[in-house]
Amino acid sequence: MLGYYDGDGNSNSTKITSASKEFLQEIKSKLNINFDIKLKYKKGRKGYLEGIVSTRSHWSLTLGATLFNEMMRNYQDSMKRKRRLFHVRDMESYNRLKKKVINRRNLQDLVDSKQIKFLIEEFHVSNGTFYRLCREWNIITPRLRNDSHNKKLRN
């Protein structure tokens, strides 16, 4: 698994990617991973470098901090630039937050009706964890509203 991560993993997270959703489903099943397999991009996407167009859709799967850290501890000779440990507590609080808010619409309603500071305290998560979920679900926060408003004023 660590060898696959070295080749097709994101060095800033515990995610791996593949053009085979079935392959990721097998990994998810065999390793009892709780995270969902997500579409990374659809077939026909034009790449950033050299304008290459993808011939297949690509999928991603988050391995999670616990499994990832175990892989790092068990094998020392993996790719040096991708070697790091992730905070298990942060991943656990992120997953707990995700379950408590249930879905994107509920989180957007909460952000629209309450102060972010209050929500962070209510859900017992860090600022980073809260805003990470907001970014993942494309939640419009007051910070984003202000940024987009200021951009319009500058243009």
FIDRENVEX-656245 format. One line per 4 residues: number of its first residue (from 1); their letters; for each residue x, y, z of N, C-alpha, C. Coordinates in steps of 0.02 Angstrom, whole numbers, plus 50000, padded with zeros to 5 digits. Example, Ala and Ser with C-alpha at 12.3 -4.5 7.8 and 13.67 -1.06 7.14 Angstrom:
1	as	50660:49716:50390:50615:49775:50390:50660:49835:50390 ~ 50642:49888:50354:50684:49947:50357:50645:50002:50394
This chain:
1	mlgy	50041:49941:50000:50000:50000:50000:50044:50063:50000 ~ 50097:50061:50039:50141:50119:50042:50176:50131:49975 ~ 50193:50077:49940:50222:50084:49873:50174:50116:49825 ~ 50111:50098:49830:50060:50130:49787:50053:50203:49804
5	ydgd	50052:50219:49869:50048:50288:49891:50107:50329:49864 ~ 50167:50300:49867:50226:50335:49841:50216:50354:49767 ~ 50183:50311:49729:50173:50324:49658:50113:50368:49643 ~ 50057:50355:49676:49995:50390:49659:49960:50421:49720
9	gnsn	50000:50441:49768:49972:50474:49827:49987:50548:49828 ~ 49947:50585:49865:49956:50657:49872:50001:50669:49932 ~ 50058:50701:49923:50106:50709:49977:50082:50755:50033 ~ 50028:50791:50023:50002:50835:50075:49942:50806:50111
13	stki	49924:50745:50095:49867:50713:50127:49877:50637:50126 ~ 49827:50601:50149:49831:50528:50149:49792:50499:50091 ~ 49780:50539:50039:49740:50517:49981:49782:50481:49929 ~ 49751:50430:49899:49779:50397:49840:49729:50407:49783
17	tsas	49753:50402:49722:49709:50411:49664:49718:50353:49616 ~ 49667:50342:49575:49670:50290:49525:49616:50302:49472 ~ 49629:50278:49412:49578:50280:49360:49529:50223:49369 ~ 49544:50177:49414:49501:50120:49427:49465:50128:49494
21	kefl	49401:50145:49490:49361:50151:49551:49356:50083:49586 ~ 49353:50030:49547:49349:49962:49575:49411:49945:49616 ~ 49469:49966:49592:49531:49954:49629:49528:49989:49698 ~ 49505:50051:49698:49500:50088:49761:49447:50057:49806
25	qeik	49393:50031:49777:49341:49998:49817:49369:49936:49851 ~ 49412:49900:49816:49443:49840:49844:49489:49859:49902 ~ 49528:49911:49895:49572:49934:49948:49529:49956:50008 ~ 49477:49994:49995:49432:50018:50047:49403:49959:50086
29	skln	49381:49909:50051:49350:49851:50082:49401:49810:50122 ~ 49458:49795:50092:49509:49753:50124:49538:49785:50187 ~ 49545:49852:50185:49577:49887:50241:49526:49921:50287 ~ 49462:49908:50276:49408:49936:50318:49413:50012:50325
33	infd	49420:50046:50269:49425:50118:50268:49355:50148:50267 ~ 49344:50198:50310:49278:50228:50317:49265:50285:50268 ~ 49315:50310:50235:49307:50367:50190:49276:50346:50124 ~ 49241:50393:50093:49209:50380:50028:49259:50387:49971
37	iklk	49246:50350:49918:49285:50359:49856:49252:50416:49819 ~ 49293:50465:49798:49266:50525:49767:49294:50533:49696 ~ 49253:50560:49653:49274:50576:49586:49323:50634:49589 ~ 49383:50624:49565:49433:50677:49565:49424:50721:49504
41	ykkg	49418:50690:49446:49401:50726:49385:49374:50678:49333 ~ 49334:50706:49288:49301:50665:49237:49345:50656:49175 ~ 49328:50606:49137:49360:50593:49073:49356:50656:49030 ~ 49410:50671:48995:49410:50729:48951:49440:50791:48982
45	rkgy	49459:50788:49045:49489:50846:49078:49557:50861:49047 ~ 49569:50924:49034:49633:50946:49006:49681:50959:49063 ~ 49740:50928:49060:49790:50935:49113:49823:51003:49113 ~ 49853:51019:49170:49887:51084:49178:49951:51087:49137
49	legi	49985:51032:49133:50049:51031:49097:50039:51002:49028 ~ 50064:51035:48979:50066:51012:48910:49996:51000:48879 ~ 49943:51021:48912:49876:51016:48883:49852:50946:48868 ~ 49876:50896:48904:49856:50827:48893:49785:50817:48917
53	vstr	49744:50783:48877:49674:50770:48894:49669:50699:48921 ~ 49635:50693:48980:49629:50626:49010:49581:50583:48970 ~ 49598:50520:48965:49555:50473:48928:49510:50434:48975 ~ 49520:50441:49041:49479:50407:49091:49466:50454:49149
57	shws	49412:50442:49184:49399:50478:49246:49448:50453:49299 ~ 49461:50494:49349:49505:50474:49404:49468:50483:49469 ~ 49484:50439:49517:49451:50436:49581:49503:50443:49637 ~ 49480:50464:49696:49525:50469:49753:49495:50435:49814
61	ltlg	49539:50412:49857:49519:50380:49920:49566:50404:49974 ~ 49537:50428:50029:49576:50448:50087:49589:50386:50129 ~ 49652:50373:50145:49670:50316:50186:49657:50329:50260 ~ 49664:50391:50281:49656:50408:50351:49722:50409:50387
65	atlf	49727:50451:50438:49789:50461:50474:49813:50398:50510 ~ 49768:50361:50540:49788:50301:50578:49822:50250:50533 ~ 49790:50231:50478:49819:50183:50432:49883:50210:50401 ~ 49882:50273:50381:49941:50303:50349:50001:50303:50396
69	nemm	49990:50325:50457:50045:50328:50506:50072:50258:50520 ~ 50028:50209:50522:50050:50139:50532:50095:50117:50474 ~ 50076:50135:50412:50118:50118:50355:50187:50150:50361 ~ 50189:50212:50382:50253:50248:50389:50297:50215:50441
73	rnyq	50267:50194:50495:50306:50163:50549:50331:50093:50531 ~ 50293:50058:50490:50310:49989:50473:50363:49982:50418 ~ 50372:50034:50378:50420:50029:50323:50456:50095:50315 ~ 50521:50095:50327:50561:50157:50328:50588:50179:50260
77	dsmk	50585:50136:50209:50619:50150:50146:50572:50175:50091 ~ 50522:50212:50109:50477:50239:50058:50506:50306:50033 ~ 50471:50336:49985:50493:50398:49954:50501:50453:50007 ~ 50560:50480:50013:50576:50528:50066:50531:50590:50065
81	rkrr	50517:50617:50007:50478:50679:50004:50405:50669:50024 ~ 50383:50607:50027:50313:50594:50046:50308:50566:50117 ~ 50364:50562:50152:50363:50535:50221:50344:50590:50270 ~ 50289:50578:50304:50267:50622:50358:50214:50586:50398
85	lfhv	50199:50612:50455:50145:50584:50496:50090:50635:50499 ~ 50029:50612:50504:49971:50655:50509:49941:50649:50578 ~ 49910:50702:50602:49879:50703:50668:49814:50664:50667 ~ 49811:50610:50704:49752:50568:50706:49694:50607:50736
89	rdme	49706:50644:50787:49653:50681:50820:49618:50729:50772 ~ 49656:50763:50729:49626:50808:50681:49580:50771:50633 ~ 49601:50713:50610:49560:50673:50565:49497:50650:50600 ~ 49503:50630:50664:49445:50607:50701:49396:50664:50713
93	synr	49420:50723:50730:49375:50779:50741:49343:50801:50675 ~ 49380:50796:50620:49352:50811:50554:49295:50764:50537 ~ 49306:50699:50549:49253:50649:50535:49193:50659:50581 ~ 49206:50675:50644:49152:50687:50691:49111:50748:50669
97	lkkk	49145:50801:50648:49111:50861:50624:49068:50845:50564 ~ 49095:50807:50518:49059:50789:50457:48995:50750:50473 ~ 48999:50705:50521:48940:50667:50541:48888:50710:50576 ~ 48912:50756:50618:48865:50799:50656:48827:50847:50611
101	vinr	48860:50875:50561:48825:50924:50519:48785:50890:50464 ~ 48796:50826:50453:48757:50782:50409:48770:50794:50335 ~ 48759:50855:50311:48767:50867:50239:48783:50940:50226 ~ 48798:50955:50163:48818:51022:50142:48765:51074:50159
105	rnlq	48703:51059:50143:48649:51107:50155:48643:51127:50228 ~ 48648:51077:50272:48644:51092:50344:48702:51136:50367 ~ 48762:51121:50342:48819:51161:50361:48812:51232:50335 ~ 48789:51240:50273:48780:51307:50246:48728:51346:50288
109	dlvd	48673:51313:50307:48622:51345:50349:48651:51367:50416 ~ 48693:51325:50445:48725:51342:50509:48771:51402:50501 ~ 48811:51402:50449:48857:51457:50436:48819:51522:50423 ~ 48762:51517:50389:48721:51576:50374:48686:51604:50436
113	skqi	48674:51561:50485:48633:51584:50543:48673:51595:50607 ~ 48735:51570:50610:48774:51576:50671:48845:51599:50655 ~ 48878:51627:50705:48947:51648:50696:48992:51586:50693 ~ 49043:51590:50651:49090:51535:50643:49122:51518:50710
117	kfli	49142:51568:50747:49174:51557:50812:49129:51514:50857 ~ 49064:51529:50858:49017:51490:50897:49013:51418:50873 ~ 49011:51408:50808:49006:51340:50780:49068:51299:50797 ~ 49126:51331:50792:49189:51296:50808:49189:51273:50881
121	eefh	49166:51316:50925:49162:51298:50996:49108:51244:51007 ~ 49051:51251:50975:48996:51204:50983:49015:51134:50961 ~ 49053:51128:50905:49073:51063:50879:49140:51039:50906 ~ 49173:51079:50947:49237:51061:50978:49289:51041:50926
125	vsng	49298:51085:50876:49348:51073:50824:49392:51135:50818 ~ 49448:51128:50784:49492:51184:50772:49467:51226:50713 ~ 49493:51286:50707:49476:51328:50649:49493:51292:50585 ~ 49553:51261:50583:49576:51226:50522:49529:51170:50503
129	tfyr	49507:51131:50552:49462:51075:50538:49395:51101:50511 ~ 49369:51154:50543:49304:51180:50521:49309:51208:50449 ~ 49360:51248:50436:49366:51278:50369:49385:51226:50316 ~ 49418:51173:50337:49434:51119:50289:49369:51088:50262
133	lcre	49321:51074:50306:49258:51046:50284:49220:51097:50241 ~ 49223:51161:50261:49190:51213:50222:49219:51216:50151 ~ 49285:51211:50144:49316:51211:50078:49295:51150:50038 ~ 49296:51092:50071:49279:51029:50037:49207:51031:50010
137	wnii	49161:51059:50049:49091:51061:50029:49071:51127:49995 ~ 49120:51169:49979:49108:51234:49946:49057:51276:49984 ~ 49066:51280:50050:49023:51321:50092:49044:51394:50086 ~ 48997:51437:50077:49012:51509:50074:49010:51537:50145
141	tprl	49069:51554:50170:49077:51581:50237:49081:51657:50233 ~ 49072:51691:50290:49080:51764:50288:49147:51786:50261 ~ 49200:51748:50276:49266:51764:50250:49266:51762:50174 ~ 49235:51711:50144:49232:51706:50071:49188:51761:50041
145	rnds	49133:51777:50075:49089:51831:50050:49128:51897:50048 ~ 49166:51911:50101:49205:51973:50104:49259:51974:50050 ~ 49293:51917:50040:49345:51913:49988:49316:51926:49919 ~ 49259:51895:49903:49230:51904:49837:49202:51975:49829
149	hnkk	49175:52004:49883:49150:52072:49880:49207:52121:49868 ~ 49264:52111:49902:49322:52154:49894:49351:52147:49823 ~ 49350:52088:49794:49374:52079:49726:49331:52117:49677 ~ 49265:52116:49687:49220:52153:49643:49233:52228:49647
153	lrn	49246:52252:49708:49259:52324:49716:49324:52344:49681 ~ 49375:52300:49683:49439:52315:49651:49433:52316:49575 ~ 49388:52275:49548:49381:52270:49475:49337:52325:49452
